[in-house]
């Protein structure tokens, strides 16, 4: 804990880290726009955090590992590495005049995938295909909205021949870029082209420490071997390598998480992303696949304990980062997802469209979505309100903008997660 505190102070005394936040706060003060409570604002302006901010930062980072990659600091893949243009953009968004700006946007650049994964969240959506120029126009609009992180997913994004060109459009505009792949259609020459295009991170899916079980879950013989090989190539090419796992109840109950963690370390993984099964796609009507409250707590405790041991790789469990005590669910307020047809949704798992980015300016769709979703929530929207999507959609996904607005109205609002309560200067 002492080492972590010293590291935090080192970052707060680094002008490359603090210069942009301080500049933005000064401009907000001059405009008489107070986005932060007085104590937190003065803490940031004075570099050394005040008591309230310091307590929260220590609580948050006590269960995280701050690491270095290619000359930048990395907390986890939910935030851009820093210092850097994507990090600066997060703070500069406060000057935009928008109520909210997206931190991250994930793009399903194709619906095509050679695998048949047991949990696929993209199934049951209306199909579609956007051209390269259409995606590049969307990426340009994401830059205008201030997105710091742009992730490429699918389907399997590596089946697109123009993927390096799309990555170049995203990275060239100042965003941190991520690739999420099963390993299918991903080889070393493609990784080299993606590195030259400016890709920062590669995340490969591995759902089980045993090859046969992983292949079964992914519906593709050889999937395990391809993913492991791709991880080694990605590490060798200098990417910030990640491993992604959909955590089943069996992985928890059979105590297989430590084995997967050792596997990730052996493959040179820098971060292990853990997500629980979501009630969407193929699992929309399978309540037995979802984790219990006790299993979710076990997953959160694994995240905390693994990172406190400081043994690589760092662990990033969604239900820890997005817990009520930290940042909550940012679907539709901090994050957006655009499917292969161009429909703009709150997140990968919440199949509610608020408009099509090919037919309407993205800024208008974003404003409509953030007005409807309200603010970051204390609980995962799709986990809490999946029944409302079935009620209003009747099995057709994504929901239309009219249906999505109806779901939001019925879902109502929630108190802010603790981090945003701190920024708002209140405890609800």
C-alpha positions, 0 to 999 in steps of 0.5 A, a space after each residue: 500500500 505504501 508503494 502504491 501511495 508513493 506511485 500515486 504521488 509520483 504521478 500527481 507531481 508529473 506535469 505531463 500527467 497534471 498539466 491538461 487537467 489543471 489547464 481545463 479546470 482553470 478555463 472552467 473557472 474563468 467561464 464560471 462553469 463548476 463541474 467539480 465540488 470546491 474541495 476536489 477542484 482545489 485539490 486538483 489545482 494544487 496537485 496534492 489531493 485533498 482528503 476526500 479525493 485522496 481517500 477515493 483514489 486510494 480506495 480505487 487504486 488499492 485493488 488496481 496495478 498501475 503499470 508501464 507500457 511503451 513509456 506510458 502509465 496504464 491503470 486498465 483498458 477502461 481508461 486511455 494510457 497516459 500521458 497522451 492525446 487520448 488521456 488529454 481528450 478526456 479532460 478537454 471534453 469538459 470544455 465541449 459544452 456537452 452534458 456528457 461525452 463518451 470516453 469509449 466507443 466499440 465498433 462491430 465492424 462486421 457481423 461475420 464470424 467463423 466461430 459459434 460461441 456459446 455466449 455470443 451477445 451479437 446473435 439475434 440482431 438484424 444483420 447489416 454491413 457498412 463500407 469502409 468510407 461509411 465507417 471512416 465517417 463514423 470514426 471522424 464523428 467519434 473524434 468530434 464527440 471526444 471519444 478517447 478509446 475506440 475498440 474494434 469488435 464484431 463478429 470477428 473484426 479480423 475478417 475485414 480486409 480494410 481493418 488496418 485502414 479503419 484502425 489508422 483512421 481511429 488512431 490518427 485522430 488521437 484515440 487509443 485503439 483496441 482490437 477484440 478478437 477470438 484469434 480467427 483470421 488473425 496472423 502475424 502479418 496482419 498484426 504487423 499491419 495493425 501495429 503500423 496503423 497505430 493499434 495500441 492493444 490486442 485482446 484475445 478470448 480464452 474461456 477455459 484453461 483446457 484446450 478441449 473445453 475452450 474449443 467446445 465453448 467457442 464452437 471451433 476446433 483449434 480455437 485455443 491454439 490459435 488464441 494462444 499463438 496470437 497472444 504470443 505474436 501480439 506480445 512479440 509485436 509490442 502490443 499491450 496484450 490482453 486476454 478476455 474471458 467470459 466467466 462461467 459459474 463452473 470456472 468459479 466453483 471449480 477454482 479455475 481462475 488461478 489456472 487461467 491467471 497463470 496461463 495468461 502470465 505464461 503468454 505474456 499478457 498484460 491485462 486479463 479482462 473478466 466479464 460475466 455472462 450477460 442476458 443478451 444474444 444467445 443467453 437472453 433467455 437462459 437465466 441459468 447461465 448468469 452468475 449468482 450474487 455470491 459468485 459475482 462477489 467471488 469474482 470481485 474479490 479475485 480481482 482485488 486479491 490478484 492485483 494486490 499480490 502484484 503478480 502479472 497480469 493485472 486483473 480487470 473484472 467488469 463487475 469490480 470496475 463498474 461496481 456501485 462503490 466505483 464507477 458504476 455502469 456507463 452504458 450510454 453515458 460514458 460508452 457507446 456501441 455501434 453495430 454492423 448495421 450502424 445502429 448506435 446502442 448504449 453498450 455491446 450487451 444492451 441492444 437498444 438503438 437510439 438511431 443509425 449513424 449512417 442516416 443521422 449525425 452521431 452527435 444528435 444520436 448521442 444527445 438523444 441517448 444520454 438524455 434517455 439514459 440519464 447518468 452513470 448508474 449504480 448497476 449494470 443496465 442490461 442485467 437489471 432491465 433485460 426483461 424490459 427489452 424483451 417486453 418492448 422489443 418482442 424478440 427483435 433486436 436491436 430495439 427501435 429508438 422509440 422502443 428504447 426510449 420507452 424502456 428508459 422511461 420505464 427503467 427510471 433513474 438511479 443514484 450516481 455511483 460513488 465516483 460521480 457522487 464525489 465529483 458532484 459534491 454530494 452523497 445520495 
